């Protein structure tokens, strides 16, 4: 698990910042909604007070060595004899315009399985290409907001993981998210992997320094994806063949106001 500190200077008039959890792109398969994720990248680029974190599974990275392999499911721009390199180049082109706004990249299970099966370091290469920190499978993100021409500072802590498990029902996905939120202390949480967007809050009571009982609310969400489970007219995805629910094509966007401490999350399509 990693910890990364990000310094964010801001003006008093800049009261709202957005952090996008951009996860589960699954580039390289015909089931990746390429036009949707390109539009989202452009939105992030145009949002001057935005930042983003990569939640893992940037590429599908399924090769003939994988039991889910099907030659009919790879995109027409992928070289079947060099899948990892084809997808890496495509992702570099996709994410380069917003690299300067990136916090870092988590590793997903598809990157892990590709490395194990093909003895490759595609995840590390993508991080290096984009000049972004490799955050491993999970990471704390400490955002240090420092107001210009003032001694005012605010620390907001997030905790992110690619996630795990074969959860299908909404209840099981919420349990995965809540288990994560209860295990690590942070102000907000991002959980990928489950191809769904589910927001959740966690309220805890505590005693303040003045002896008053008060509450603290943390915000979390599963982060959605850019992989269409059911694609009309194309070969069935491995998700369709397992009768998974339709995926949620979106990403989680956290809204942070450093002046007030307000944090919220919404579905960004």
N, C-alpha and C positions, 0 to 999 in steps of 0.2 A: 504494500500500500504506500502511496506517495502523498506528499504534502507540497503544495505550491502556493507561493505568495504573489499576489498581483497588486501593484500600486496603481491607483486610479485617481489622478488629480481631477478636480471638478470645480465648477463655479456654483455659486449659491443658486443661480437661476436654473441650473441643470439638476432637476429634482428627480428625474426618472431615467433608469438604466435598464436595459434588457439583456438577459443572458439566455441564449438559445442552446438547448441540448440536442445537437444534431447527430442523430444515431441511426443505425440499421439502414444504411443506404442500399446495401447489397448490389453494388454496381457489378455489371458483367453478366447479369441474367436478364432475360426478356421480361421478367416480372418486376424489375426495378422501374419505377415511374420517373424516368430521367427528366422529363420536362417539369415535373413538380419540384424536384429537388434543385434544379437549376434556378427556378423562380424564387425558391426560398433563399438560396445563396445571394441572389441579387437583392432581395429584401434586406438581408443582414448587411450587405455592403452599403446600402443606402441609408441605413439607420446609424447615424453618427454616434449615438450613445449606446451602441450594442456591442456585445462580445459573444463568443460561442465556445462550446466545448464539444469535442468529438466523443460520442458515446460508444464507439466500437462497431464492428461488422460493417466497415466502409465498403468492402467488396464481398461478393458472394463466395469467391475463392473456392469453388467446388471443382475438383479435377477428377480425372478417371480413377484416381486412387480412393475417392470418397464414395460411400455406398449410395449417396444421393445423386451421383453423377448421371446426367443425361445430355448428350450432345445437342439435342433439340432445344435446350433451355438456355444456351449461352447467347449473348447478344452478337449481332453480325459484325461488330467492330472488334470482337475478341479473337485473338490468335489462339486456336485450340492447342497449339504446340507451345505456347508461352502465355498461359492464362494470367499468372501472377503479375508479369511485367505489363501486359496489356491493361489490366485493371489499375495497376499503380499509376501508369501514365494518364489514364482517364481521370482518376481521382485528383492527381496533381493539377490537371487543367481545370477541374471543377472548383477546387478549394483554394487555388492560388489567389484569386481576387479578394478573399477574406482572410488570408493567412495572418495579416497584421492585426486582426481583431480576435484571433484565436487565443485561448488560454492554454490548451494542450489537448492531446489525444489519448483517450482510453483505448485499451486493447479489447477486442471482442472475441467470442468463441470461434468465429470463422477465421480470424487471423491466427488464432492459436492452432486450430486443426490444420490449416494450410502449412504452417511452419513445421508441425510435427510430421506431416505426410510428405512434404517436399523439401525439407531441410532448408527453408528459405526464411528471410527476415523482412518480409514485405512490410510489416507494420513499422519496423524501425526505419526502413527506407522512406516510407511516406512521411514520418515525423521529421526526418532529416531534410527531405525535399521541401517541406513547407516551413522549416525552421521553427517547429513547435515542440514543446517538451513531451516526452513519452511518459504518460501518467500511469502506465501499467493497467491492471484490471480494475482498480478502484483508487480513489484519491480524495483527500480533503483539498478544497479550494478556498483560500483565505483572501478575501477582497478587501484591500485597505483603501478606503475612500478618504482623500485628503483635500479639504477645501482650500482653494487658492487664496493667498494673502490672509491666512487665518491659521490658528493652531488647532482648529477643529478637525478631528479625525473619527472615522467610524469603521469598525471591523465587522464584516459580514462573512459568515463561514458557510460554505456549501460542502456537501459530501456526495460523490457520484460513483456509480459502479456500472459495469456493463450488465451485471445480473446473471442469473442462471435459472435452471429448472425448465420443466415442460408444462408449465401451468397453462390451462386452456380456459377455465371459467374465470369470470371477473373476480369472484371471491378468492380464488387461489392466487391470482395476480396481485390483488390487494394485500393478501397475507405476505407475499414475498416482499412487497414494498414496505409494509409496516414492520416486518421483522428487521429490515435494513435500517429503517428510521429509528427503531428502538435500540439498536446496537451501537450507534455512533452519534455523538453529540454535535449537532450543527443547526443552522437556521433554516436551511432548505436542502432538499435531496432530489437527486435524479437517478432513476433506475431504468435501464434499457432492456433489450433482449426479448421482451414479451410481445412486441409489435402491437401495442395498444397504448392509448392515452387515458390514464386514470389519475385524477388529482386526489390528494388526501391531506388532511391536516392532523396534527398530533398535539394535543394540549396537555401540558403538565403544570401542576400546582407547585409552588415553592414559597418559602418565607423570605421576604426581602430583608435588607439590612436594618430596616426600621421596625421589623417584627410583624409586618403585615402579610397576610396570605394573598398572593397574586398568581397570575398564570402566565405561562410562556407558550406561544403557539409556533410550531414548526410546520413548514409547507413541504410537501413532496409530490412527485408525480412519476408515473411510468412515461417513457418519452416518445411513444409512437414509432413510426418507421416510414420507409419509402419503398417498401416491397409489397406488391399487390398479390394477395393470396390466390385470388380467382381472376384470371385474365381471359376474357372471351376470345375464342378463336386461336388460342395458343396452347401448346402442350401444358398439361397440368403441372403446377408447381408441387414440390414435396409437401408444402403446407396443405394444398388442396387434397392430395392423396391421403393425408392423415385427417382430413375433414376438420381442420382448424377453423375457428371463426374468421370472418373477414378482418383483415388488418386495418389499423387506423393510420391513414396516410397523413402524417403531420409530425410536428415536433413540439416538445414542451418549451414554453417561453416563460422565464421567470422575470417578473418586474420588481425592481428594487429601488426604493427611495432612501438614500443614505441619510437625508435630513430627518426623516420621521421614523426610520426603522421599518417602514412598511415593506412587506414582501408578499407577492402573490404569484400564482402560476396560471397560465391559460394555454389553450390549444391553438397552435399557430399552423395554419394550413397553407 
